Amino acid sequence: MAYDADVIVIGAGLAGLAATAELVDAGRKVILLDQEPEQSLGGQAHWSFGGLFLVDTPEQRRLRIRDSHALAWQDWLGTAGFDRPEDHWPRKWAEAYVDFASGEKRSWLHRQGVRLFPVVGWAERGGYDATGHGNSVPRFHITWGTGPGLVAPFERRVRAGAARGLVELRFRHRVTGLSRTGGSVDTVSGEILEPSEAERGRPSSREVAGAFELKAQAVIVTSGGIGGNHELVRANWPERLGSPPRRMLSGVPAHVDGKMLGIAEGAGGRLINRDRMWHYTEGIDNWNPIWPLHGIRILSGPSPLWLDARGKRLPVPLFPGFDTLGTLEHIMRTGHDHTWFVLTQKIIEKEFTLSGSEQNPDLTGKSVRGVLGRARAGAPGPVQAFMDRGADFIVERSPADLVRRMNELTEEPLISEDVLRAELVARDREIAHSFTKDLQVTAMRGARKYLGDRLIRTAAPHRLLDPKAGPLIAVRLNILTRKTLGGLETDLSSRVLTDDGAPLPGVYAAGEAAGFGGGGVHGYRSLEGTFLGGCLFSGRTAGRAAARAVS
């Protein structure tokens, strides 16, 4: 049979680039397909903060963080909560991934030119017992250059392969079918969309200009998840998280629609853990949107007061940065889709970072001067822009004015000034002495014992009603769709499995389409910094396995 390539890779995001790069290294001929125009090469990873989960690194040791494989595996198990028969392969992938993150991951990336910001972040702190959810130590390593800096070496490898005649980059190719000529899936068919000059992330034309059919010995699905398809998110919403939100923002472009997952399932692949998903609770409307319902996540330090829609504090340990899905579950059982941060100017200047490459021009542009500028007085430039223009930000001097404007942002006035003031006063009383029963205050003081937090992430504890720390700031927080934690079930060679557990001949999957490995390597929750790394690890695995399998 005449093949058009040895392997066809569907999806030119980070996982697809990693798989293609490995195939090139093995001398295989690859066709890389993507429905978006070339300017969107790199997919969602381009927009990311570039966070990487790494264990026992020089960056950690310089900050006196003692980490280990055993501690990381304890944290992963406590977070994932594997409890289903279909967690067999996800758990094996988790073991392999923690080995990777504790071993060659950093050196492998370093050899390709990836460098890391020296301060390690502490995401998903948990707040439960030692075997529960969360990172016991800071592990969130930020790529110097953020998402674009992480995509760059893999794009270079793929483009070098194209220059050698080993890679064909075919954009505007939307896959609609996988089929077999013989025993293996060897045919990829679909529609050629008309050319588009749409900027990266912006909606591109869906006008069909033609059709295609291509054949290869193997196919790797790296098409991403469902985060841009709110109907599919709601259809798969788990009962354990309450009712799905009436209104959500999108943390990913609209073309992240999950359709390729259904196509792979129709070809015989098994989709598992559809109800496992990762959505953020600190989303704000982007005042300068790129895609529809474009939301940005606030990455906050531990100090803002987190209130429900009626102005009552969220329960322990639902503090900023502690338990994303625990917070989401609580919010969805309140009957409202939004919550509030209330904080001071002093807190926002030190503790607010916005997720995303475009919201961190200093880190993305590798500007040392820009990063050092964060130490100056005043909120960071992107944060200040939201304070000035963002629909969800309110800045006032008095609690009365703050409450009035908070109620103007909602369909009905839900917050009483008396309720809000009582929460503020009670919190401030706990700050006035060195003892406290308020676990958030304990967490704030504990955070400042870590040098990284003390330097750039946690403000000195102070009274929220102290005029010298003001003005007061309220931020309305929305649910923000992000990641699909379930996906196509794969074995440790990234081969897609069927309902009877046998490999689907000729088909591999990686990245979010495979639940970042196995059909759900994270289980129920993520430790953060594990999505980009999961794309790289599973993409690398799929590329190497497919390279070995084709003749």
C-alpha angles and dihedrals in degrees: 000000000000111000126198090214141349092247135012116209116200111207129032098217124115095288091049092049092048092050093047092048091055091048090052091052088055091051095248124149112239138188111203113201129194132166093217127076121268093262088070094059109141095038120210093348090073090064095046130107088239096241117171129191106226131166130217097353132165087250090058095044092051087057091048093251111151109206133163143180090252093054093046092050091049089052093046093052093046090050100041096049093198106201109145133089088238089059089081096099096032089057092049089050090049091054091049092047095050088049088052094047090048093045135026100356096094096042092045091054093041091056088057093053101263113146130188134226107249097234113077116214126225108223128174096014093183105205097212129097127309094271096043134089123312148047112295090203137017110283105152105117114189117217113236097242093027117228097343089051091055094045094048101077093048092047089051091052092049094047089049087054090051090052089054091051094249098109132052113195108208113182126183089039110133114193116222102166148027118197144164131244094181130353097318134060100257106149128080117187135177151115132306109223121214116265115276133199092194112143119247111293096008118118112273128206118280095199110132116230100174148327136262140197122190133179130209139156092247140016127209117200112210099152100132131232141292104272095119093051106077093181091058091044090054092044090056096038109134120236089227089069094053125236117344115257119268089217127032135171122223122241091186135048121273094253090069088093106141095234094129090059089061091047092052090047090051089054090057105275120137119238114203137180094022090162095059111096141150119226128164126235098202099069123146130189110261107238087206103039125193100185131023115291088002110189132185125209122229112226100204135185117236101270110081116101106243113212133182122235091279095050100259121132118256114249126263127310095015096108125140110292098008113096119358100185094037087057092046092052091050093047094050090054092056094071093242132092099214140062135182140239113208115191145136136261088253091057097044092051092059107023109039119092123161118224118239140064094258092053093055106052093163095057093037092049092044091236113165090186091052093050092049087051089068088075091065121099116273134048118299112271097254091047091048089052089058091046089054100039110011117114092218099054125093124182119189140148100226133048089232094058091042092055092045092056094041089057091049089061095057133067091248133015103264103162126077118208089223091055094048094044091050090054092049095047093047091050091048092053089059091054094054096078139033094251126069145167090200106104093201090059088048089051092050092052091045092051091056090059086070109080094218093055094043092052102046114353113047127053121217107269112262141156113282090217094052104121090212090062094047170140100085117240130200122191122192109221124208135192110266121199115225129143140023108220096187126060146130111349111242136178122229090279090057091247111153111240130217129225091273092053097252121126116265098238114250098003128112131170136199142170122023091340087067095041085259088296136352094010096292118014091170097054108202099338143026131231088211127243085059101099099070090039090049090053091050096045097045092040091051091048094049093048093050094045094048090047090056093047100053122075 
